[in-house]
Amino acid sequence: MWVLFLSGIFPFLLSFWPGLGFWRNWRALVKTTTIILLGFGIWDVGATWRGHWFFDPASVGNIYIVNVPLEEALFFIVIPFCCVFTWETVNYFWKK
């Protein structure tokens, strides 16, 4: 959970930088994140039910969504956010 927090907190805070205007396209960000979360979330649920992989209970918290730990579900929200933020930031500075 700490890795997700540290990965996401700086891009989240910097996304409010007025010059970047990152939040102008929030609908596209929500659509992108939703597609990733649903696609990989369904994949994760299926793979754990089939026994293709598992999550070590000593390494994750006690909150599960279906049979996937909260940390895994948040991964599919935080990391795409960071990727889109990085892409938009590079494009912003590239144009300048």
C-alpha positions as CSV (number, residue, x, y, z in Angstrom):
1,M,0.0,0.0,0.0
2,W,2.9,2.3,0.7
3,V,4.3,1.8,-2.8
4,L,1.0,2.8,-4.3
5,F,0.7,5.8,-2.0
6,L,4.2,7.1,-2.8
7,S,3.7,6.4,-6.5
8,G,0.5,8.3,-6.7
9,I,0.8,11.2,-4.2
10,F,3.3,13.3,-6.2
11,P,1.6,13.0,-9.6
12,F,-1.8,13.7,-7.8
13,L,-0.6,16.8,-6.1
14,L,1.2,18.1,-9.2
15,S,-1.8,17.4,-11.4
16,F,-3.4,20.6,-9.9
17,W,-0.6,22.8,-11.2
18,P,-2.4,25.6,-13.0
19,G,-0.3,25.6,-16.1
20,L,-0.7,21.9,-16.9
21,G,-4.5,21.9,-16.7
22,F,-4.5,18.1,-16.2
23,W,-8.0,18.0,-14.9
24,R,-9.6,19.5,-17.9
25,N,-10.0,16.1,-19.5
26,W,-11.1,14.2,-16.3
27,R,-13.8,12.3,-18.3
28,A,-11.1,10.7,-20.5
29,L,-9.1,9.9,-17.4
30,V,-12.1,8.2,-15.8
31,K,-12.9,6.2,-18.9
32,T,-9.4,5.1,-19.4
33,T,-9.0,4.0,-15.8
34,T,-12.3,2.3,-15.7
35,I,-11.5,0.2,-18.8
36,I,-8.1,-0.8,-17.3
37,L,-9.7,-1.6,-13.9
38,L,-12.5,-3.7,-15.4
39,G,-10.3,-5.5,-17.9
40,F,-7.4,-6.4,-15.6
41,G,-9.7,-6.8,-12.5
42,I,-11.8,-9.5,-14.3
43,W,-8.5,-11.1,-15.4
44,D,-7.2,-11.1,-11.8
45,V,-10.4,-12.5,-10.3
46,G,-10.4,-15.3,-12.9
47,A,-6.8,-16.1,-12.5
48,T,-7.0,-16.3,-8.7
49,W,-10.1,-18.5,-8.8
50,R,-8.4,-20.9,-11.3
51,G,-5.3,-21.0,-9.0
52,H,-3.0,-19.5,-11.6
53,W,-1.7,-17.1,-9.0
54,F,-2.4,-16.0,-5.5
55,F,-1.7,-13.2,-3.1
56,D,0.3,-14.0,0.0
57,P,-1.8,-13.0,3.0
58,A,1.3,-11.9,4.9
59,S,2.0,-9.3,2.1
60,V,-1.4,-7.8,1.6
61,G,-4.0,-6.3,3.9
62,N,-7.3,-7.8,5.0
63,I,-9.6,-6.0,2.6
64,Y,-10.6,-8.0,-0.5
65,I,-12.8,-7.1,-3.4
66,V,-14.2,-10.5,-4.6
67,N,-11.0,-12.4,-4.2
68,V,-8.5,-9.7,-5.0
69,P,-6.8,-7.6,-2.3
70,L,-7.5,-3.9,-2.2
71,E,-3.9,-3.1,-3.0
72,E,-4.2,-5.0,-6.3
73,A,-7.4,-3.2,-7.2
74,L,-5.9,0.2,-6.4
75,F,-2.9,-0.7,-8.5
76,F,-5.1,-0.6,-11.6
77,I,-6.3,2.9,-10.6
78,V,-3.1,4.6,-9.3
79,I,-0.6,3.3,-11.9
80,P,-2.7,4.2,-15.0
81,F,-3.3,7.7,-13.4
82,C,0.5,8.1,-13.0
83,C,1.1,7.0,-16.6
84,V,-1.5,9.4,-18.1
85,F,-0.2,12.2,-15.9
86,T,3.3,11.5,-17.1
87,W,2.2,11.4,-20.7
88,E,0.3,14.7,-20.4
89,T,3.2,16.4,-18.6
90,V,5.7,15.4,-21.2
91,N,3.3,16.6,-23.9
92,Y,2.8,19.9,-22.1
93,F,6.6,20.6,-21.8
94,W,7.3,19.2,-25.3
95,K,5.0,21.9,-26.8
96,K,6.8,24.6,-24.8
